[in-house]
Amino acid sequence: MDIKEYKKKSKLHELTDDEKEFNRKLSQKRISIEHVNRELKIFRIMKETYRNHQNRYQEKLQIMCGIFNLNNS
């Protein structure tokens, strides 16, 4: 997995146009991921401590993601 970070300006150097464009594109990708995270947290399994049998967690998570994908297709 390739992790990318925002470019930051320093006191001595401003951001170049390329760095600003990079930050803008990274923000666009990040916000779409954040929207998906918000929608998945509507299902309480994602935001609270899971208190059922741990062997069923993966199965329930896949069902929840399938419902999400069905609604957004």
C-alpha positions in Angstrom: 0.0 0.0 0.0 1.4 3.4 -1.0 0.7 6.1 1.7 0.8 9.6 0.5 0.9 12.7 2.7 0.1 16.3 2.1 2.9 18.7 1.2 3.3 21.4 3.8 4.8 24.8 3.4 7.5 26.0 5.7 8.2 29.4 7.0 10.9 29.8 4.4 9.3 28.2 1.4 5.9 28.5 -0.1 4.3 25.6 -1.9 4.8 25.3 -5.6 1.9 25.0 -8.0 2.6 21.3 -8.5 2.5 20.7 -4.8 -0.7 22.6 -4.4 -2.2 20.5 -7.2 -1.0 17.4 -5.6 -2.7 18.4 -2.3 -5.9 19.2 -4.1 -6.1 15.8 -5.8 -5.2 14.1 -2.6 -8.0 15.9 -0.8 -10.5 14.9 -3.5 -9.6 11.2 -3.0 -9.6 11.6 0.7 -13.1 13.2 0.9 -14.7 10.5 -1.1 -13.2 7.9 1.3 -14.4 9.9 4.3 -18.0 9.9 2.8 -17.9 6.1 2.5 -16.7 5.8 6.1 -19.5 8.1 7.3 -22.1 6.0 5.5 -20.7 2.8 6.8 -20.7 4.1 10.4 -24.5 4.4 10.1 -24.4 0.6 10.7 -23.4 0.5 14.3 -21.0 -2.4 13.8 -18.4 0.1 12.5 -18.5 2.7 15.2 -19.1 0.7 18.4 -17.4 -2.1 20.2 -18.6 -5.4 18.6 -20.1 -7.5 21.4 -21.2 -10.7 19.5 -19.1 -13.7 18.6 -15.9 -12.6 16.9 -16.1 -15.4 14.2 -19.3 -13.8 12.8 -17.8 -10.2 12.6 -16.3 -10.7 9.2 -19.5 -12.2 7.8 -21.6 -9.4 9.1 -19.2 -6.8 7.9 -19.3 -8.2 4.4 -23.1 -8.2 4.4 -23.1 -4.6 5.5 -20.7 -3.6 2.8 -22.8 -5.5 0.2 -25.9 -3.6 1.3 -23.9 -0.4 1.0 -22.7 -1.3 -2.5 -26.2 -2.3 -3.6 -27.6 1.1 -2.5 -24.8 3.0 -4.3 -24.7 1.2 -7.6 
